[in-house]
Amino acid sequence: EGASNHPCDDTYCGPFPESEPEVKAVANFLRKHRKHIRAYLSFHAYAQMLLYPYSYKYATIPNFSCVESAAYKAVNALWSVYGVQYRYGPASSTLYVSSGSSMDWAYKNGIPYTFAFELRDTGHFGFLLPEALIKPTCTETMLAVKNITMHLLKKCP
C-alpha cells in the first residue's frame, strides 16, 4: 500500500527490492553494522514533518515513548531557530500509509531509533525549495538532529 508500479510516479517502488545500487549499498552497510548503529535518520522533501515508524501500518512501536519524546524535543528545537513549525508522529498517521520506507526497513532490521525528516516547505515550492531557504533549513534541521542525538544518549536505553 502507498507505492506505485509506474516509473514516472513519485511513489514508484522500483522493479524489485534494493534494485538501485545506492539503495543496495546503504542496505548492505546497515546490515553489516546494525549491531553498532543506534539511530537512523532519513531526509526528504517536503512537508515539514518529523516522522517515525511505522509507515506501512497503523501500529505503535514498542519504544514509542522514547521516540515520541525525542521527536517532540527535536521539533521544538527546530522551531526555536526561525519559528518554522514541524508536525511529528508515526508516519502512517501523520502523513499517510506508505510501503518501502528506509526508516521502517532500518527499524525492522534492528536499529532501534529511526526517523524521517520531511524538510521545508508545506507545498508552495514543493521539491524546488528556493536557494535562499536551503541554509536556514540546514541550520534548523541540524539543531533538531543534535537534540535527537542528545535525547537518545541521555534518556533511551
Legacy VTK file of the C-alpha trace (Angstrom):
# vtk DataFile Version 3.0
C-alpha trace
ASCII
DATASET POLYDATA
POINTS 157 float
0.000 0.000 0.000
1.189 3.503 -0.799
3.591 2.568 -3.607
3.234 2.737 -7.358
4.387 0.351 -10.076
4.604 3.213 -12.600
8.188 4.504 -13.080
7.097 8.138 -13.530
5.192 8.332 -10.228
6.705 9.974 -7.139
5.976 6.797 -5.170
7.458 4.310 -7.670
8.713 1.273 -5.733
11.201 0.038 -8.337
11.220 -3.291 -10.177
12.296 -5.285 -7.071
13.602 -4.660 -3.516
17.008 -2.965 -3.428
17.014 -2.665 -7.218
19.000 0.580 -7.234
22.756 0.498 -6.498
22.552 3.336 -3.965
19.800 1.588 -2.012
21.687 -1.711 -2.151
24.849 -0.040 -0.829
23.046 1.565 2.123
21.172 -1.652 2.930
24.394 -3.682 2.862
26.157 -1.149 5.089
23.320 -1.128 7.612
23.093 -4.920 7.670
26.838 -5.209 8.231
26.970 -2.600 11.034
23.491 -2.771 12.600
24.787 -4.023 15.952
26.723 -0.769 16.323
24.101 1.654 14.989
21.522 3.007 17.437
19.817 5.561 15.200
18.971 6.061 11.541
17.791 9.366 10.078
16.445 9.905 6.592
15.930 13.295 4.924
13.292 14.099 2.321
11.431 16.995 0.795
8.846 18.242 1.597
6.100 18.634 4.249
7.753 19.980 7.442
7.375 16.804 9.469
9.476 14.563 11.648
8.231 11.011 11.263
8.980 7.698 12.917
7.746 4.111 12.407
5.606 2.767 11.184
4.889 3.937 7.648
3.365 0.751 6.297
0.802 0.107 9.044
-1.102 1.743 11.862
0.634 0.329 14.930
2.633 1.623 17.862
6.294 0.706 18.063
7.489 -0.848 21.352
9.858 2.050 22.146
7.240 4.688 21.294
7.702 6.733 24.463
11.380 7.402 23.909
10.995 8.046 20.173
7.987 10.327 20.705
9.797 12.438 23.305
12.896 12.701 21.088
10.719 13.905 18.196
8.911 16.414 20.424
12.191 17.920 21.629
13.599 17.976 18.106
10.691 19.882 16.557
10.733 22.369 19.434
14.448 22.947 18.909
13.881 23.315 15.173
11.105 25.853 15.770
13.347 27.884 18.112
15.663 28.908 15.257
13.317 30.570 12.720
9.852 29.770 14.010
9.222 27.080 11.388
6.616 24.628 12.657
7.004 20.898 12.034
4.450 18.209 12.827
5.690 14.941 14.255
4.378 11.439 14.810
4.130 7.966 13.301
4.449 8.237 9.525
1.293 6.250 8.747
-0.992 8.527 10.756
0.921 11.818 10.447
1.464 11.648 6.691
-0.057 8.573 5.017
0.412 4.831 4.793
3.316 4.005 2.519
5.473 0.988 1.872
9.185 0.636 1.332
10.482 3.370 3.626
14.105 3.036 4.640
13.079 4.188 8.116
10.795 1.167 8.585
13.352 -1.141 6.996
16.103 0.034 9.363
13.791 -0.295 12.365
12.709 -3.812 11.415
16.368 -4.740 10.897
17.401 -3.932 14.437
18.143 -0.211 14.541
16.017 0.910 17.482
15.625 4.625 16.756
14.663 5.641 13.246
13.301 8.940 11.972
12.490 10.598 8.658
12.566 14.351 8.208
10.288 15.851 5.601
12.023 19.203 5.221
10.645 22.595 4.177
8.183 23.597 2.749
4.498 22.683 3.007
3.780 22.637 -0.708
4.202 26.151 -2.091
7.636 25.378 -3.567
7.435 21.604 -3.256
10.602 19.864 -4.384
12.062 23.137 -5.707
12.988 24.933 -2.489
14.488 28.357 -3.295
18.216 28.674 -2.737
17.680 31.318 -0.035
15.837 28.753 2.135
18.416 25.973 1.901
20.892 27.252 4.507
18.162 28.150 7.050
16.647 24.693 6.559
20.047 23.097 7.191
20.674 25.229 10.286
17.351 24.426 11.962
17.475 20.751 10.949
20.977 20.326 12.351
19.771 21.616 15.721
16.917 19.096 15.616
19.364 16.287 14.821
21.582 17.320 17.741
18.538 17.264 20.028
17.552 13.780 18.871
21.106 12.574 19.446
21.402 14.051 22.936
17.968 12.752 23.950
18.747 9.228 22.780
22.122 9.221 24.533
20.750 10.529 27.835
17.238 9.075 28.082
16.916 5.973 25.929
18.401 2.514 26.544
LINES 1 158
157 0 1 2 3 4 5 6 7 8 9 10 11 12 13 14 15 16 17 18 19 20 21 22 23 24 25 26 27 28 29 30 31 32 33 34 35 36 37 38 39 40 41 42 43 44 45 46 47 48 49 50 51 52 53 54 55 56 57 58 59 60 61 62 63 64 65 66 67 68 69 70 71 72 73 74 75 76 77 78 79 80 81 82 83 84 85 86 87 88 89 90 91 92 93 94 95 96 97 98 99 100 101 102 103 104 105 106 107 108 109 110 111 112 113 114 115 116 117 118 119 120 121 122 123 124 125 126 127 128 129 130 131 132 133 134 135 136 137 138 139 140 141 142 143 144 145 146 147 148 149 150 151 152 153 154 155 156
